[in-house]
Amino acid sequence: MSRDLMMLKGKLAFVMGGGKFGTNALRYLTAKGSKVLVADVNPDCTAKSEVTVQAAGLDTADSLADGQAAFLLGDAVTLMLNLLETKVPDLVVTAIPGNAVAKVVESWLSKRGCKLEPYRKVIPRVLENIPKSLVSFVDEDSAVIVVSYMPSNMRCRENCVPPKDFCAVTGRPKLAPMDKLLRFSVHNQTDASTIFRSRQLTGGLGAIDGKELHSLLKRLENLHKPYTLAIGTACDCHGILNLTKAKATAP
């Protein structure tokens, strides 16, 4: 765990999703003294019953005390974008299906006159750089690759704190942390690439750096279009990668 994640008191965390993992993150972060916003489209999600504040809007973040959490009803991606317009959270927990970071990037750029489309033709070249046994799923239509050290017919331990060099369940050695493998796989394959490292908070829970996400969004705004882009999120053991191409939308 990084030093930054060990010092969570007073930090603002945005949790995308109020289901099982989002609720677990909410409990852990509030216990550590973080100020937490959790967003979900489901008004009856698990997290809603565990927060201290039912938020009317994102400005609730300014009034939260250390260890308090607020629930926001709505699409987590949309609310994340709205928050980033005025405030950058210290931590972002992605607890919604799919590549949440790629969804945030796509929506952010869409508001700024840029459309993302799947970049399919690069998929074979990227896959050449990943051992076949680590590829769990490939969606060629959407240009999405999912990778894992865990075989598809097996499941990780509940709340696993993975050893650095091997899988706790299978004993299989790890070539490298999955975020580094994904960086290797996309090197020189797209005009730009970012693989966010999901740093472990505790067993089974990770978070990305909100400032790193905001920095990426600002950089992408200034890239000359069209361009190709690889966006991924990964921890030591698992990862997801979207391969896209950015085009300016017609005025």
MOGIJO-V98258 format. One record per backbone hydrogen bond with DSSP energy under -0.5 kcal/mol. NH is the residue of the N-H (numbers start at 1). CO is the residue of the C=O. Records with the same first field share a line. If there is no record, write none. Layout:
BEGIN
NH->CO + CO
END
This chain:
BEGIN
6->2 + 3
7->3 + 4
8->6
10->33
11->8
13->11 + 35
14->91
15->13 + 37
16->14 + 93
17->15 + 39
23->19
24->20
25->21
26->22
27->23
28->24
29->25
30->26
31->27
32->28
33->30
34->29
35->11
36->34 + 68
37->13
38->70
39->15
40->72
43->41
45->42
47->18
48->45
49->45 + 46
50->47
51->47 + 48
52->69
53->69
55->53 + 71
60->57
61->58
62->59
63->60
64->60 + 61
67->34
68->65
70->36
71->53
72->38
74->40 + 72
79->75
80->76
81->77
82->78
83->79
84->80
85->81 + 82
86->83
87->83
89->87
90->12
91->12
92->208
93->14
94->92
95->16 + 93
100->98
103->99
104->100
105->101
106->102
107->103
108->104
109->105
110->106
111->107
112->109
113->110
114->109
115->247
117->245
119->243
120->118
122->119
123->120
126->122
127->123
128->124
129->125 + 126
130->127
134->131
135->132
136->134 + 146
137->146
139->144
140->138
143->139
144->139
145->241
146->137
147->239
148->134
149->237
151->149
154->151
160->157
162->160
167->172
171->167
174->165
178->236
179->235
180->177
181->177
182->178
183->179
184->180
185->181
186->182
187->183 + 184
189->186
190->186
192->228
194->230
196->194 + 232
198->196 + 234
199->197 + 207
201->205
202->205
204->160
205->202
207->199
208->92
210->90 + 208
213->209
214->210
215->211
216->212
217->213
218->214
219->215
220->216
221->217
222->218 + 219
223->220
226->246
227->246
229->244
230->192
231->242
232->194
233->240
234->196
235->238
239->147
240->233
241->145
242->231
243->143
244->229 + 242
245->117
246->227
247->115
249->113
END
